[in-house]
Amino acid sequence: MKRQATIPTLVLLASSIAPGCQPDFVEPEPNPLLQTDRRQYVASYESGEGNYRRYSFKVLAQISNPGPEPMYLERCFPNSPVPIYGVPLVNDQLESAYNAPWACVGHHNPIVVAPGATRLDTLRIVGPYATDGVTGQPLGVLEGRFLLFYSASCADGLDCPLPRPLYRSHSFTVTVAR
């Protein structure tokens, strides 16, 4: 958690020292707990016509718990097999086409990753999720530098901090198959 608080400070410091020299992205941390299987993905055509064409790619995500306490991950339904995840752009000034909206139920059944354990999830990432109602253009960016995140949850009876921490992967590049 300390490192997450330090990174924005470093970016702010760098921007005040050398204006115009800001990096395009900042890696969340050198050895994140959440890893993806690759640093580059190709999104393939899945369905749709005209402006509304959907693309997808598969990510193998691995999260490790090196700590002494269980790690709790949010999930959409009490029996959902994978955690709730996001796929934002590293440069968050634009919206990612792969950052899915979630409509979930309230429950107290998070995914538990035991101390010393590693969890592997296969995620099918799809986008875009919406189009502009007037122009018909897809909403969100399909190509660029993205990252994967899982959000922490809490087990019943635990005093959890708000906002809860995010487990972020290293960045990866997505291109669309032509």
Secondary structure, 3 states (H helix, E strand, C coil): CHHHHHHHHHHHHHHHHCCCCCCCCCCCCCCCCEEECCCEEEEEEEEEECCEEEEEEEEEEEEECCCCCCEEECCCCCCCCCCCEECCECCCCCCECCCCCCCCCCCCCCEEECCCCEEEEEEEEEECCCECCCCCCECCECCEEECCEEEECCCCCCCCCCCCCEEECCCEEEEECC
